[in-house]
Amino acid sequence: MKLSTGVCLLISASLLAVMAGLLWPFHSPKESVEISEPVKRTYIGSMRIDNQRFLPEYEDPSSAQFANLSAQVGQQLKLIYSKNSVLAKYFNHNSIQAFSEGDSGDDSIVVYYESEFDVPVPQQTSLDEAIGSVEPPTGSQWDQQGQGLQKPTDTLNISSITAQAMDQRLTTTPLAERKIFNIHVRNPGHVHSPGFPGSLYPPNINMQWRLRADPGHRVRLEFHNLVLENNCQHDFIKVYDSLAPIEKHALTEQCGNPHHSLSFISSGNIMLLTFVTNKEKNFPGFRAKYSQIPLTNQSCGGALTGDKGLFSSPFFPSNYPPQTSCVWNIEVAKEKFVKVRFKKFFVGSQSKRCLHDYVDINGERLCGSDLKRTVITIKSNKVTIKFNSDSSYVDQGFTAEYEAFNRPDPCPGRFQCSNNLCISKSLQCDGRNDCGDNSDELNCTCPGRFKCSNNLCISKTLQCDGRNDCGDNSDELNCTCPGRFHCSSNLCISKSLQCDGRNDCGDNSDELNCTVVLQQCSTFSFRCRNRHCINKLNPECDGVQDCVDGSDEADCECGRSLYRNTRIVGGEASREGEWPWQVSLHFKGLGHLCGASLLSDRWLLTAAHCVQDTRRHKLSQADKWEALLGFNVQNETNEWTAKRGVKRIIPHYFYNKYNNDNDIALMELDASVNLTQHISPICLPSSTYYFPSGRDAWITGWGSTMLGGDSATLQKAKVKVINSWFCDLFLSHTVTDNMLCAGVISGGVDTCQGDSGGPLSVANPSGRFFLAGVTSWGNGCGLMYRPGVYTRVTNYRRWIKYKSGL
């Protein structure tokens, strides 16, 4: 994913001193102290007690045993809080939520509790720090009394305690109004949202299902249906590896309609499912099956011998459990080396150090979902592979195979790809990308086939068929159509099919520039506002009035640059005002994260993946973003620069974060900007606008250059629109109809991290730029046969109109 600094106003100390001097005579010290009404602050925590045996009655909140132990825990929590002046000052009350068995079985209990404080807003940070520093009391501390509280008669042996602020989305509903269900999963069953499947779920609900398995078992929860609002700030489900919503034990948070593994397994015999909705936009909801599986069912680690074998993360393709550690020791014959190939790999989030979930191969950690190498060669007959998951946010995991090979020849009897994959020699130079990096199709002699200019081999039957099968269009050059009509796609058709109202060429070029004005529009016709249609290639804003009502030349104050001729990987620095529709999106505290395109004085277009929440940052919150317009160098503003907040964000409802489909989002600014030569919108193409393969296009952004650091100066680079069919072949059939490919087949020029959401700009013959694509994703940056992929804007013209009015 192509996700990748700020402007500060400094007030001098002397100026502050002058201001303080002016204000001092009018306020006494007492009056100058800020008075703030206290707000409720709720913390969720857990406590381990080592000298208590778990009783079946502790599962029932109405039992006397539950009440007695709760009273003891509450009293000791008060004593603990009394030792800290901040906690003692603002403490309100405790609420014991549940008990579960500890890791050591009958010898310990885990308590889940909520603590509520009434604290002035300026003191919230101090309270958070105080809660984070709470530790189990030592023996000497019990000898002291806090605020008149007596030492409990039966002192509980607290071995660990942890607490953190509760997710604010869960605190909007008072504890007494939450719907809580306690379920034993010994017998399989189902849970579902209210009304499912016959009706939509209701608004403003907060529900919890506490799932408990038999001792020595795990809880398995599998979602068979999940359709919620696509904004996790509004409606969401969240699963925890505990009986309370403690963030450090959160396994997943989901909204929308995800298309990946939704099977979750606990580390022990408990799990919590929460479901929260707001007052708007209700959806069908969810249905999930619960069951229990023996703790010993996990197949993980061990010794592997023999020339080849398979191994995978626990429970693959279900999500692996938290707090898991596996070690595989692979050993083959002494005279051989080992090669490991990951067939599927989804292990946590991508990071340089892989601190959370990871796979370790002889000390090298791998994580994320986009491995630079899927085949790893170990120059030894032994290798140790470790898998580790921490206590939160699980993933699907991996499946892999290992193979022994002779030291001089890693692919005996087969072809070795550049990525170390071995394939049959019969697949070499067959015109298909069998290696995945296209190395099997390079430098081929192509006997009996057509040799492309980029050295690819294709069947001669694909030559002059109207499709860019080579990727560089060399198979469609120098084609002739004697006695027939030559389509723009290089296809040859009968002249009798020209201007017959049907798209015989496939690109509609046989129906363009016809003298007939149609009353009924075809798929490729431009619709005038009077509902007449023009069969002319891209008539918008070309300087010629084609529609009788002139609507093809209306709204054309767009797409003009200060420069008529006009890094990104392989690019060069832009000039001031060269791309006046380019926007830099800054997230507060992080600086530049994504690009965007200016559509009007109030609307921006960017990528949906830029505004998806992460574990640490709520990127979907509009008030956390700032849009910077009319500048060229990060951190250097000038008289043309404008900064605006974001009023609302509208990601596409069907955005799919796993295949990047519908990767588009609108942003509405909190105030209009003045349109100038340095700040002006790009032209929005109609839904019938045609961007043919081979057309020059421009990519712009402040993202990474040459796979290194981000660029401070806006970069630009010229690329070409690439045939989608061939691009899909290059990228292993992951390009949908809503995507557009552009790049340089030989590599070296591409968008990269930090360019996401920015424009793919294409100029028409009159020099006016149209927005062809939104920077979305790619495999690496600037690699050979790995073009960039962009959201195809023409497919979303009606959606943009519906959401913004543009």
C-alpha positions in Angstrom: 0.0 0.0 0.0 1.4 3.4 -0.9 1.0 5.1 2.4 3.9 7.1 3.3 6.2 18.4 7.9 4.3 20.8 9.6 4.0 24.6 9.8 4.5 26.1 13.2 3.9 29.7 14.4 6.5 30.7 17.0 5.8 33.4 19.6 8.9 34.8 21.1 9.5 34.7 24.8 9.7 38.5 24.9 6.2 38.8 23.3 4.8 36.4 25.8 6.3 38.4 28.6 4.7 41.6 27.3 1.3 39.9 27.0 1.7 38.6 30.6 2.5 42.1 31.8 -0.5 43.5 30.1 -2.9 40.9 31.6 -1.4 40.9 35.2 -3.1 44.0 36.6 -6.5 42.7 35.7 -6.4 39.3 37.4 -5.4 38.2 40.8 -3.5 34.9 41.1 -6.6 33.1 42.3 -8.7 34.4 39.4 -6.0 33.4 36.8 -6.3 29.7 37.7 -8.4 27.9 35.1 -11.6 26.5 36.5 -12.8 23.5 34.7 -15.9 21.3 35.3 -14.9 17.7 36.1 -15.6 15.1 33.4 -16.0 11.3 33.9 -12.9 9.3 33.0 -13.3 5.5 32.9 -10.4 3.1 33.1 -10.6 -0.6 32.4 -8.2 -3.0 34.1 -7.3 -6.5 35.2 -5.8 -7.8 38.4 -4.2 -11.2 39.0 -4.8 -12.8 42.5 -2.6 -15.7 43.4 -4.0 -17.0 46.6 -7.6 -17.6 45.5 -9.1 -20.7 43.9 -11.5 -20.1 41.0 -15.0 -21.3 41.9 -17.8 -22.0 39.5 -19.9 -19.4 41.4 -17.6 -16.7 40.2 -19.1 -17.0 36.7 -22.5 -15.8 38.1 -22.5 -12.0 39.0 -25.6 -12.6 41.1 -24.0 -15.2 43.4 -22.9 -14.4 47.0 -19.3 -15.6 46.3 -19.1 -13.1 43.4 -20.3 -10.3 45.6 -17.9 -11.2 48.5 -14.8 -11.3 46.3 -15.9 -8.2 44.5 -16.1 -6.3 47.8 -12.6 -7.5 48.7 -11.2 -6.4 45.4 -12.9 -3.1 45.5 -11.6 -2.4 49.0 -8.0 -3.2 48.0 -8.3 -1.0 44.8 -9.3 1.9 47.1 -6.2 1.3 49.2 -4.0 1.2 46.1 -5.5 4.4 44.8 -5.1 6.1 48.2 -1.3 5.8 47.9 -1.3 8.2 44.9 -2.4 11.8 45.5 -3.9 12.2 41.9 -5.8 9.0 42.0 -7.1 9.6 45.6 -8.2 13.1 44.7 -10.4 12.3 41.7 -11.5 8.7 42.5 -15.3 8.0 42.3 -16.0 4.3 42.4 -15.0 0.8 41.2 -17.2 -1.8 39.4 -16.1 -5.4 39.3 -17.0 -6.9 35.9 -16.0 -10.5 35.8 -13.6 -13.2 37.1 -11.7 -15.9 35.1 -9.1 -18.6 35.8 -5.5 -17.6 35.8 -2.9 -19.3 33.7 -2.0 -21.5 36.6 -5.4 -23.0 36.8 -6.8 -23.5 40.3 -4.1 -21.3 42.0 -5.0 -17.9 40.6 -7.9 -15.7 39.5 -8.0 -12.8 37.1 -10.3 -9.9 38.0 -11.7 -7.5 35.4 -12.9 -4.1 36.7 -13.8 -0.6 35.8 -12.7 2.5 37.8 -14.4 5.8 37.3 -12.8 9.2 38.2 -14.2 12.7 38.1 -11.3 14.8 36.8 -10.9 18.4 35.4 -10.0 18.3 31.7 -6.5 19.8 32.3 -5.7 17.0 34.7 -6.6 14.1 32.4 -3.0 13.5 31.3 -1.8 13.4 34.9 -4.5 10.9 35.8 -3.6 8.7 32.8 0.0 8.7 33.9 -1.0 7.9 37.5 -3.1 4.9 36.4 -0.3 3.7 34.2 2.1 3.6 37.1 -0.1 1.6 39.4 1.6 -1.5 40.8 0.7 -4.3 43.2 1.2 -3.2 46.8 4.3 -4.5 48.7 4.2 -5.8 52.2 5.4 -2.5 53.7 2.6 -0.6 51.9 0.0 -2.7 53.6 1.3 -1.6 56.9 0.3 1.9 56.1 -3.3 3.3 56.0 -4.6 5.5 53.2 -7.2 8.1 53.9 -8.6 6.2 56.9 -9.1 2.9 55.0 -8.4 -0.2 57.0 -6.3 -3.1 55.8 -8.7 -5.9 54.5 -9.2 -8.8 56.9 -8.4 -11.4 54.2 -5.6 -9.7 52.2 -5.5 -10.7 48.6 -2.2 -11.6 47.1 -2.1 -9.3 44.0 0.7 -10.4 41.7 0.0 -8.0 38.8 -2.3 -5.2 37.9 -2.9 -3.2 34.7 -5.3 -0.5 33.7 -5.8 2.0 30.8 -8.3 4.5 29.6 -11.4 2.8 28.2 -12.2 3.3 24.5 -14.4 6.4 24.5 -16.8 4.8 22.0 -17.6 2.2 24.7 -18.3 4.8 27.4 -21.1 6.7 25.6 -23.5 4.1 27.1 -23.8 4.0 30.9 -22.7 0.7 32.5 -26.3 0.1 33.7 -27.6 0.4 30.1 -25.2 -2.0 28.4 -26.5 -5.4 27.4 -24.2 -8.1 28.7 -24.6 -11.8 28.0 -22.6 -14.5 29.7 -22.3 -17.6 27.5 -20.6 -21.0 28.1 -19.4 -22.3 24.7 -19.2 -26.0 25.7 -22.0 -26.6 23.3 -21.6 -24.7 19.9 -24.0 -22.0 19.2 -24.5 -18.6 17.5 -24.6 -14.9 18.5 -26.0 -12.2 16.2 -26.8 -8.6 16.1 -30.4 -7.6 17.1 -32.8 -8.2 14.2 -30.4 -10.2 12.1 -31.1 -11.3 9.4 -34.7 -10.1 9.0 -34.1 -6.4 9.9 -31.4 -3.8 10.3 -29.8 -3.4 13.7 -31.1 -0.6 15.9 -29.2 2.6 16.7 -27.3 3.5 19.9 -26.6 0.0 21.3 -23.7 -1.3 23.3 -23.7 -5.0 23.6 -21.1 -7.5 25.1 -21.0 -11.3 24.9 -18.6 -12.9 27.5 -17.7 -16.2 26.1 -16.2 -18.9 28.4 -14.9 -22.4 27.5 -14.1 -25.3 29.7 -10.7 -25.3 31.5 -8.0 -26.5 29.1 -9.9 -25.3 26.1 -9.9 -22.3 23.7 -12.8 -20.2 22.5 -13.3 -20.1 18.7 -15.5 -17.4 17.2 -16.2 -17.5 13.4 -18.2 -14.7 11.7 -20.3 -16.1 8.9 -21.9 -12.7 8.1 -20.7 -9.2 8.8 -22.1 -6.1 7.2 -21.8 -2.9 9.2 -21.4 0.8 8.4 -18.1 1.4 6.8 -16.9 3.9 9.4 -15.5 2.3 12.5 -16.0 5.5 14.5 -19.7 4.9 14.2 -20.6 1.2 14.1 -18.1 -1.6 14.9 -17.5 -5.0 16.4 -14.4 -5.7 18.5 -13.1 -9.0 19.9 -10.9 -9.2 23.0 -8.7 -12.0 24.5 -10.2 -11.2 27.9 -13.5 -10.6 29.6 -13.2 -6.8 29.5 -12.5 -4.4 26.7 -8.8 -3.9 27.5 -7.0 -2.6 24.4 -3.8 -4.5 25.0 -5.9 -7.7 24.6 -7.9 -6.6 21.5 -7.8 -9.2 18.7 -9.5 -7.3 16.0 -11.8 -4.4 15.2 -14.1 -4.6 12.2 -16.7 -2.5 10.3 -18.0 -2.4 6.8 -18.0 -5.7 4.9 -14.5 -7.3 5.2 -13.5 -10.1 2.9 -10.8 -12.0 4.8 -10.5 -14.5 7.6 -12.9 -13.7 10.4 -12.2 -16.7 12.5 -10.7 -15.9 15.9 -9.2 -18.1 18.6 -8.4 -17.2 22.2 -5.1 -17.8 24.0 -7.1 -19.3 27.0 -10.6 -20.2 27.8 -12.2 -16.7 27.6 -13.2 -14.2 24.9 -15.2 -11.0 24.7 -17.2 -9.7 21.8 -18.5 -6.1 21.8 -20.9 -4.5 19.4 -21.5 -0.7 19.3 -23.6 1.5 17.0 -24.4 5.2 16.8 -27.7 6.8 15.9 -27.4 6.9 12.1 -27.0 4.5 9.1 -28.1 1.1 10.4 -27.1 -2.1 8.4 -27.9 -5.8 8.4 -25.3 -6.7 11.2 -23.6 -10.0 11.9 -23.9 -13.6 12.8 -21.1 -15.6 14.4 -20.6 -19.2 15.6 -18.9 -19.9 18.9 -17.4 -23.2 20.0 -14.5 -24.6 22.0 -11.4 -26.5 21.0 -8.9 -28.3 23.2 -5.9 -26.2 24.1 -3.7 -29.1 22.9 -5.1 -28.8 19.3 -2.5 -26.2 18.3 0.0 -27.7 15.9 3.0 -25.5 16.2 6.7 -26.0 15.8 8.9 -29.1 16.0 11.7 -30.8 14.1 11.4 -31.1 10.3 13.6 -33.4 8.3 13.6 -34.8 4.8 14.1 -33.1 1.5 10.9 -31.1 1.6 8.0 -30.3 3.8 5.2 -27.9 4.8 4.5 -25.8 7.9 2.2 -23.0 8.8 1.1 -20.7 11.6 -1.3 -22.3 14.1 -4.9 -22.9 12.8 -4.1 -21.4 9.3 -6.2 -20.2 7.4 -8.0 -19.0 10.6 -6.3 -16.2 12.4 -3.6 -17.3 14.7 -4.2 -16.9 18.5 -2.4 -14.2 20.5 0.5 -14.9 22.8 1.8 -17.7 20.6 5.3 -18.9 20.1 6.4 -21.6 17.7 9.9 -22.9 16.7 10.6 -25.2 13.7 14.1 -26.7 13.5 14.7 -27.8 9.9 17.6 -30.0 9.0 18.4 -31.6 5.7 21.3 -33.7 4.4 24.7 -32.2 5.2 25.7 -31.7 1.5 22.6 -29.6 0.8 21.2 -26.1 1.5 17.6 -25.1 2.5 15.2 -23.0 0.6 12.0 -21.6 2.2 9.1 -20.3 0.2 6.1 -18.5 1.7 3.0 -19.2 -0.2 0.8 -17.0 1.9 2.0 -14.4 4.4 -0.2 -12.1 6.6 1.6 -11.5 9.9 0.8 -8.3 11.7 1.6 -4.8 10.4 4.6 -3.8 8.3 7.4 -2.2 10.3 11.1 -2.0 10.1 11.8 -3.9 13.4 8.8 -6.2 13.5 8.3 -5.7 17.2 4.9 -7.3 17.5 3.9 -10.3 15.4 6.7 -11.7 13.2 8.5 -14.7 11.7 12.2 -15.0 12.5 14.5 -16.9 10.1 18.0 -17.3 11.6 17.7 -13.9 13.2 16.0 -12.0 10.3 12.5 -10.9 11.2 9.6 -10.8 8.6 6.2 -9.1 9.2 3.4 -7.4 7.3 1.8 -8.8 4.1 4.1 -7.6 1.3 7.3 -9.5 1.5 10.2 -8.2 -0.6 11.2 -11.9 -1.2 8.8 -14.8 -0.9 11.7 -17.3 -1.4 14.6 -17.3 1.1 17.7 -19.3 0.5 19.8 -20.4 3.5 23.3 -21.5 2.8 23.3 -24.2 5.4 21.6 -27.6 5.9 20.0 -26.3 9.1 17.6 -23.4 9.7 15.6 -22.3 12.8 12.3 -20.6 12.1 10.3 -18.9 14.9 6.8 -17.5 14.9 5.7 -15.0 17.6 2.5 -13.2 18.3 2.0 -10.7 21.1 -1.2 -10.2 23.1 -3.2 -8.1 20.6 -4.4 -7.7 17.0 -4.0 -11.1 15.3 -3.7 -11.9 11.6 -4.3 -14.8 9.2 -0.7 -16.0 9.5 1.3 -17.9 6.9 1.8 -21.1 5.1 5.2 -22.1 3.8 7.2 -25.0 2.3 10.9 -25.8 2.6 13.0 -27.7 0.1 16.6 -29.0 0.2 18.7 -28.4 -2.9 22.2 -29.2 -4.1 24.6 -26.4 -3.3 25.8 -25.6 -6.8 22.3 -25.8 -8.4 19.4 -24.4 -6.4 16.9 -25.5 -9.0 18.1 -28.9 -10.3 16.4 -29.6 -13.7 14.3 -26.4 -13.5 14.5 -22.7 -14.2 15.6 -20.4 -11.4 13.7 -17.1 -11.3 15.3 -13.9 -10.2 13.3 -14.1 -7.0 14.7 -17.7 -6.3 11.5 -19.4 -7.3 12.0 -22.6 -9.3 9.7 -23.4 -12.2 9.6 -26.0 -15.0 11.9 -25.1 -17.9 8.9 -25.6 -20.2 7.4 -22.5 -18.7 10.3 -20.3 -19.7 9.6 -18.0 -22.6 6.0 -19.1 -23.0 4.6 -15.6 -22.9 3.3 -15.9 -19.4 4.7 -14.5 -16.1 5.2 -17.8 -14.3 7.9 -16.5 -12.0 5.9 -13.6 -10.7 8.7 -11.1 -11.5 8.6 -11.9 -15.2 12.2 -13.1 -15.2 11.2 -16.2 -17.1 10.1 -14.1 -20.0 13.3 -11.9 -20.4 15.9 -12.3 -23.2 13.9 -14.9 -25.0 14.6 -15.7 -28.7 10.9 -16.3 -29.4 11.1 -19.0 -32.1 7.8 -19.1 -34.0 6.4 -16.2 -31.9 6.5 -12.4 -31.9 9.3 -10.7 -30.0 8.2 -7.5 -28.3 10.6 -4.5 -28.0 10.9 -5.3 -24.3 12.1 -8.9 -25.1 8.8 -10.5 -24.1 7.6 -13.3 -26.3 3.9 -13.6 -27.3 1.9 -15.6 -29.8 1.8 -14.2 -33.3 -1.9 -14.4 -33.2 -1.9 -11.5 -30.6 -0.1 -9.2 -33.0 -2.3 -6.4 -34.3 -5.3 -7.7 -32.4 -6.1 -4.3 -30.9 -4.7 -5.1 -27.4 -1.4 -4.1 -25.9 -0.2 -7.6 -25.2 3.5 -6.7 -25.0 2.9 -3.9 -22.5 5.0 -1.5 -24.5 2.5 -1.6 -27.4 5.1 -2.9 -29.8 2.8 -5.7 -31.0 0.3 -3.1 -32.2 2.7 -0.9 -34.1 3.0 -0.8 -37.9 -0.3 -2.6 -38.3 -2.2 -2.0 -41.5 -5.9 -2.4 -42.4 -6.1 -2.4 -46.2 -9.7 -1.7 -47.2 -10.9 -1.7 -43.6 -11.3 0.8 -40.8 -8.3 1.2 -38.5 -9.5 1.5 -34.9 -7.6 3.6 -32.3 -7.0 0.3 -30.6 -5.3 -0.9 -33.8 -8.1 -3.4 -34.5 -9.3 -3.7 -38.1 -13.0 -3.8 -38.8 -15.2 -3.5 -41.8 -15.9 0.1 -42.9 -19.6 -0.6 -42.9 -19.4 -0.9 -39.1 -18.2 2.7 -38.8 -20.8 5.1 -37.3 -23.4 2.4 -37.0 -24.1 3.3 -33.3 -22.3 0.2 -32.0 -18.9 -0.1 -30.3 -17.3 -2.5 -32.8 -13.7 -1.4 -32.1 -14.0 -1.9 -28.3 -12.7 1.6 -27.6 -15.6 3.3 -29.5 -13.2 4.9 -32.0 -15.4 3.7 -34.9 -18.2 5.8 -33.4 -16.3 9.0 -32.8 -16.3 12.1 -35.0 -19.5 10.9 -36.7 -21.7 13.7 -38.1 -24.8 12.3 -36.4 -26.0 13.7 -33.0 -27.8 10.9 -31.2 -30.9 11.2 -29.1 -30.0 8.0 -27.3 -26.6 7.7 -25.7 -24.3 4.7 -26.1 -21.9 3.6 -23.3 -19.1 5.7 -24.8 -21.1 8.8 -25.9 -20.7 12.2 -24.2 -24.1 13.3 -22.8 -24.8 17.0 -23.2 -27.0 18.8 -20.6 -29.9 18.8 -23.1 -29.5 15.0 -23.0 -28.3 14.8 -26.6 -25.2 12.8 -27.2 -22.0 13.5 -29.0 -19.9 10.7 -30.5 -16.6 12.5 -30.3 -13.5 11.4 -28.4 -13.2 13.4 -25.2 -15.1 16.6 -26.3 -14.9 18.2 -22.8 -13.0 21.5 -22.6 -11.2 20.9 -25.9 -11.9 24.4 -27.1 -14.5 23.3 -29.7 -18.3 23.6 -28.9 -19.8 20.3 -29.9 -23.0 20.3 -27.9 -25.7 22.7 -29.1 -26.2 24.0 -25.6 -22.4 24.4 -25.2 -22.3 22.2 -22.1 -19.2 20.4 -23.3 -17.2 23.7 -22.9 -18.9 24.8 -19.7 -17.2 24.5 -16.3 -13.8 24.5 -17.9 -12.0 26.8 -15.4 -9.8 23.9 -14.4 -6.7 21.9 -15.3 -4.5 24.9 -16.2 -0.9 25.1 -15.1 1.4 28.1 -14.9 3.7 26.2 -17.2 2.4 24.8 -20.5 5.1 22.1 -20.7 5.2 20.4 -18.2 10.1 12.7 -7.2 8.2 10.2 -7.1 10.7 7.6 -8.0 12.7 8.6 -11.1 11.2 12.1 -11.3 12.4 15.6 -10.9 11.5 18.6 -8.8 8.4 20.6 -9.8 8.3 24.4 -10.2 6.1 26.7 -8.1 2.6 26.7 -9.4 3.2 23.9 -11.9 0.5 21.6 -10.3 -1.9 24.0 -8.7 -4.4 21.2 -7.9 -1.9 19.2 -5.9 -2.7 19.1 -2.1 -0.6 17.9 0.8 -2.7 16.2 3.5 -1.2 16.5 7.0 -2.4 14.5 10.0 -1.9 16.3 13.2 1.2 15.1 15.0 2.5 13.1 12.0 2.9 15.7 9.3 2.5 14.8 5.6 0.8 11.4 5.0 -1.0 11.6 1.7 -1.7 13.6 -1.4 -5.0 14.8 -2.8 -6.4 16.6 -5.8 -8.4 19.9 -5.6 -11.8 19.5 -7.4 -13.3 22.9 -6.4 -12.9 25.6 -3.8 -14.2 23.2 -1.2 -13.7 19.6 -2.2 -10.7 17.3 -2.4 -10.3 13.8 -3.8 -7.9 11.3 -2.2 -7.5 7.6 -1.6 -9.8 5.7 0.9 -6.8 3.8 2.4 -5.4 7.2 3.6 -8.3 7.7 5.9 -8.5 4.2 7.5 -7.9 3.9 11.2 -4.8 2.2 12.4 -4.0 0.7 15.8 -2.4 4.0 16.9 -4.2 6.7 14.9 -7.8 7.5 14.1 -7.2 8.6 10.5 -11.0 8.6 9.8 -11.4 11.7 12.1 -11.8 14.7 9.9 -10.8 17.2 12.6 -7.3 15.6 12.8 -6.4 16.5 9.2 -5.2 19.7 7.6 -5.0 20.4 3.8 -2.1 22.5 2.5 -2.6 24.1 -0.9 -0.5 26.3 -3.2 3.0 25.4 -2.0 5.9 23.4 -3.4 8.2 22.6 -0.5 7.2 21.0 2.7 7.7 23.4 5.7 8.1 26.4 3.4 5.0 28.4 3.0 4.6 31.6 1.0 2.0 34.2 0.0 0.2 31.7 -2.2 -0.1 29.0 0.5 -3.5 28.2 2.0 -4.2 25.9 5.0 -7.6 24.5 5.7 -9.1 22.1 8.1 -11.2 19.1 7.0 -15.0 19.3 7.8 -15.9 15.7 6.8 -14.4 12.7 5.1 -16.5 10.4 2.7 -14.7 7.2 1.9 -16.3 5.0 -0.7 -18.8 2.7 1.0 -17.4 -0.4 -0.8 -13.7 0.2 -0.3 -12.0 -3.1 0.2 -8.7 -2.8 2.1 -7.6 -6.3 1.0 -7.7 -5.9 -2.8 -7.7 -2.1 -2.8 -10.9 -1.9 -4.8 -12.9 1.4 -4.7 -9.9 3.1 -3.1 -11.3 6.6 -3.3 -12.5 9.2 -0.8 -13.8 12.8 -0.8 -12.8 15.4 1.7 -14.8 18.6 2.3 -12.8 21.6 3.6 -14.0 23.5 6.6 -13.8 26.8 4.6 -13.5 27.6 0.9 -10.2 28.6 -0.6 -9.6 31.4 -3.0 -8.8 30.1 -6.4 -5.6 31.6 -7.9 -2.9 30.6 -10.4 -1.3 28.6 -7.6 -4.5 27.1 -6.3 -6.9 25.8 -8.9 -8.8 22.6 -9.5 -8.0 19.9 -12.0 -10.7 18.9 -14.5 -13.0 16.0 -13.6 -13.5 13.7 -16.6 -17.0 12.5 -17.6 -17.7 8.8 -17.1 -17.1 8.3 -20.9 -13.7 10.0 -21.0 -11.2 7.7 -22.6 -7.6 7.5 -21.5 -6.0 5.1 -24.1 -3.0 2.9 -23.4 0.2 4.6 -24.3 -1.1 8.1 -23.4 1.4 10.3 -21.5 0.4 11.0 -17.9 2.0 12.8 -15.0 2.4 11.6 -11.4 3.2 14.1 -8.6 3.8 13.9 -4.9 6.0 14.4 -1.8 6.5 10.7 -1.2 9.6 8.5 -1.2 12.2 8.8 -3.9 14.3 5.8 -5.0 12.8 3.8 -2.2 14.5 6.1 0.3 13.2 9.1 2.4 10.4 11.4 1.6 11.0 14.3 -0.7 10.6 17.9 0.7 10.0 19.3 -2.8 7.0 18.3 -4.9 8.2 15.7 -7.4 6.9 15.0 -10.9 7.5 12.3 -13.4 6.1 11.3 -16.8 4.6 7.8 -17.2 2.4 6.1 -19.7 -1.1 4.6 -19.3 -0.7 0.8 -19.5 -3.1 -1.7 -20.9 -5.2 -3.0 -18.0 -5.2 -6.6 -19.2 -1.5 -6.7 -19.4 -1.1 -4.9 -16.1 -3.3 -7.5 -14.5 -1.0 -10.2 -15.9 2.1 -8.4 -14.5 0.5 -8.1 -11.0 -0.8 -11.6 -10.7 -4.4 -10.9 -11.6 -5.1 -8.4 -8.8 -6.2 -5.4 -11.0 -10.0 -4.8 -11.1 -12.1 -2.9 -13.6 -12.0 0.1 -11.1 -8.3 0.4 -11.5 -6.0 2.1 -14.0 -2.3 1.2 -14.5 0.4 3.7 -15.4 4.2 3.6 -15.3 7.3 2.6 -17.2 7.7 -1.1 -17.9 11.5 -1.0 -17.6 11.1 0.4 -14.1 12.7 3.4 -12.4 9.6 5.7 -12.5 6.7 5.3 -10.1 4.7 6.7 -7.2 5.7 5.4 -3.8 5.0 5.7 0.0 3.6 9.2 0.7 2.2 9.8 -2.8 -1.0 7.9 -2.0 -4.2 9.9 -2.9 -2.4 12.2 -5.3 -3.3 12.7 -8.9 -2.5 10.9 -12.1 -2.9 13.9 -14.5 -3.4 13.6 -18.2 -3.4 16.7 -20.6 -5.8 17.0 -23.5 -4.7 18.4 -26.9 -5.4 21.9 -25.7 -3.1 21.5 -22.7 -5.9 21.2 -20.1 -5.3 18.5 -17.4 -7.8 15.9 -16.4 -7.8 13.7 -13.4 -7.4 10.1 -14.7 -6.5 8.4 -11.5 -5.9 8.5 -7.7 -2.7 7.0 -6.5 -3.6 3.7 -4.8 -1.1 0.9 -4.6 1.7 -1.1 -6.2 4.2 -3.9 -5.7 7.3 -2.0 -4.5 8.3 1.3 -6.1 9.8 1.7 -9.5 10.4 -2.0 -10.2 10.6 -3.5 -13.6 7.2 -4.9 -14.8 5.6 -3.5 -11.7 3.6 -0.4 -12.8 1.7 1.8 -10.4 -2.1 1.2 -9.9 -4.5 4.1 -9.6 -8.2 4.3 -8.9 -10.0 4.9 -12.2 -11.8 8.2 -11.7 -14.2 7.9 -14.6 -15.8 4.9 -12.9 -16.7 7.2 -9.9 -18.0 10.3 -11.7 -21.6 9.7 -10.6 -20.5 8.9 -7.0 -18.6 12.2 -6.9 -21.6 14.0 -8.2 -23.9 12.4 -5.7 -21.7 13.1 -2.7 -20.4 16.5 -3.5 -22.6 18.0 -6.2 -19.7 18.6 -8.5 
